[in-house]
Amino acid sequence: MLAGVRFPGDLAAATATVTLPVRVRDLLPRDLPACAWSGSALHLRHVERELARAAAGEVDYLAVCTPADLPVAIGGVDYGVTEGAGTLWQLAVMPALQACGLGTLLVRAAEQRIRDRGLRTAALAVEEDNPRARALYERLGYVAHGREPDAWDEEGPDGTIRRHETMCVLMRKTLPDVGETPEVRGG
């Protein structure tokens, strides 16, 4: 998948908008060093394990890449979490490039992978204290249908591991058939 994404210029300098082509492809093990922006070394080891599952066909793990083939957004689709659905998870956009449309492009590519497997439902969980991400998902047609606690290990700057506990909003979306236009709210 190839698309153009607009990157706003630095407002402290001269204002400019640059449009660069980006493409969505599978995330590869060789990409992991370039994904340090997405999390700690612990997180990247977890992503590396998920890439082994991708090689086995259990998940898809995608990367939105620049013309230099560097990942600037990554995320996965797990087909084993909810029967009959693809569950989007670990979605991340390079912080300096957030709000440029990369998250939308990543979600749309993930939804296409779900449809390619013959499934019609996409699911995800978003932390309650992440209203920006939830607003994106709602704009893309996802609907909240519940809440549940979640937890995972996080690595601190000093290398210590701590358990992060949170409450997540469960969201889902019925994917349109090929040729149907998905409803998108807002802009």
C-alpha positions in Angstrom: 0.0 0.0 0.0 1.4 3.4 -1.0 0.0 6.7 0.2 1.1 10.3 0.6 1.1 11.8 4.1 1.4 15.5 4.9 3.9 16.5 7.5 3.4 20.0 9.1 6.5 22.1 9.2 8.2 23.5 12.4 6.1 26.4 13.5 9.1 27.9 15.3 10.9 28.3 12.0 9.1 28.9 8.7 5.8 27.2 8.2 5.8 24.6 5.5 3.9 21.5 4.6 5.8 18.6 3.1 4.1 15.6 1.4 6.1 12.4 1.3 5.1 9.1 -0.1 4.8 6.3 2.5 4.1 2.7 2.1 2.7 0.0 4.4 4.5 -3.4 4.5 5.2 -6.1 7.0 7.5 -5.2 9.8 10.7 -7.2 9.6 13.2 -8.2 12.3 15.8 -6.0 10.6 13.5 -3.0 11.3 13.6 -3.3 15.1 16.7 -1.1 15.7 14.9 1.7 13.8 11.8 1.3 16.0 13.5 2.4 19.3 11.1 5.4 19.3 8.2 2.9 19.9 9.3 1.7 23.3 12.0 0.3 25.5 14.3 -2.6 24.9 11.8 -4.8 26.7 9.1 -3.7 24.3 11.2 -4.3 21.3 12.0 -7.9 22.5 8.3 -8.4 22.8 7.7 -7.1 19.2 10.5 -9.5 18.1 8.6 -12.4 19.6 5.5 -11.2 17.8 7.4 -11.2 14.5 8.0 -14.9 15.0 4.2 -15.4 15.4 3.8 -13.3 12.2 6.1 -15.7 10.3 3.8 -18.5 11.5 0.7 -16.7 10.2 -0.8 -16.1 13.6 -0.6 -12.3 13.4 0.2 -9.6 11.0 2.6 -6.9 12.1 2.7 -3.8 9.9 5.0 -0.9 9.4 4.3 2.5 7.7 7.6 3.4 6.1 9.2 6.5 4.6 10.9 6.6 1.2 14.1 5.6 3.0 12.2 2.5 4.2 12.3 3.5 7.8 9.3 2.6 10.0 7.4 5.6 11.4 4.3 3.8 12.5 3.9 0.2 13.5 1.2 -2.1 14.8 -0.2 -5.6 14.8 -3.3 -7.6 14.2 -3.8 -10.7 16.3 -6.2 -13.3 15.0 -6.2 -15.5 18.1 -7.7 -13.1 20.7 -11.3 -12.9 19.6 -12.9 -15.6 17.5 -14.0 -14.3 14.1 -12.1 -11.0 14.5 -8.7 -9.4 14.1 -7.6 -7.5 17.2 -5.4 -4.5 16.6 -2.7 -4.0 19.1 0.6 -2.3 19.8 -0.3 0.6 17.5 2.3 3.3 17.7 3.3 6.4 15.6 6.7 8.1 15.9 5.9 11.0 18.4 7.2 13.7 16.1 4.9 12.6 13.3 1.7 12.1 15.2 -1.4 13.9 13.8 -0.1 13.5 10.2 -2.5 10.7 9.2 -0.1 7.8 9.8 -2.2 6.3 12.5 -5.2 6.3 10.2 -3.2 4.8 7.4 -1.9 2.1 9.7 -5.4 1.2 11.0 -6.8 1.1 7.4 -4.0 -1.2 6.3 -4.7 -3.5 9.4 -8.4 -3.5 8.6 -7.5 -4.6 5.0 -5.4 -7.5 6.3 -8.4 -8.6 8.5 -10.7 -8.5 5.4 -8.1 -10.4 3.4 -8.5 -13.2 5.9 -12.2 -13.3 5.3 -13.1 -11.7 8.6 -15.6 -8.8 9.0 -14.8 -7.6 12.5 -11.9 -5.5 13.8 -11.5 -5.1 17.6 -9.1 -3.2 19.9 -8.7 -2.0 23.4 -7.6 1.6 24.2 -6.5 2.9 27.6 -9.2 5.1 29.3 -6.6 7.8 29.9 -5.7 8.0 26.1 -8.6 10.2 24.8 -6.6 11.2 21.7 -6.3 7.6 20.5 -9.9 6.8 21.4 -11.1 9.9 19.3 -9.1 8.5 16.3 -10.7 5.1 16.6 -14.2 6.6 17.0 -13.6 8.8 14.0 -12.7 5.6 12.1 -16.0 4.0 13.0 -15.0 2.0 16.1 -17.7 1.7 18.8 -17.1 1.1 22.5 -18.8 -2.0 23.9 -17.2 -2.6 27.3 -14.2 -2.1 29.6 -11.7 -4.4 31.1 -8.5 -4.2 33.0 -5.2 -4.9 31.3 -1.6 -5.0 32.5 1.9 -5.5 31.1 5.5 -5.1 32.1 7.3 -1.8 31.3 11.0 -1.0 31.5 12.0 2.2 33.2 14.9 4.4 32.1 17.1 2.7 34.7 16.3 -0.8 33.4 14.0 -1.7 36.2 10.8 -3.6 35.2 7.5 -2.6 36.7 3.9 -3.8 36.1 1.7 -1.2 34.4 -2.0 -1.7 35.3 -4.7 0.1 33.5 -8.4 0.1 32.5 -9.2 -0.2 28.8 -12.2 0.6 26.7 -13.1 -2.3 24.3 -14.0 -1.2 20.8 -15.0 -2.9 17.7 -16.0 -2.2 14.1 -17.8 -4.2 11.4 -15.7 -3.9 8.4 -17.3 -3.0 5.1 -17.2 -5.4 2.2 -14.8 -4.7 -0.6 -16.2 -1.9 -2.6 -18.3 -0.4 0.2 -17.1 3.0 1.5 -16.4 3.0 5.3 -18.1 5.8 7.3 -15.5 8.2 8.7 -16.6 10.9 11.1 -14.9 14.2 11.5 -11.6 15.1 9.9 
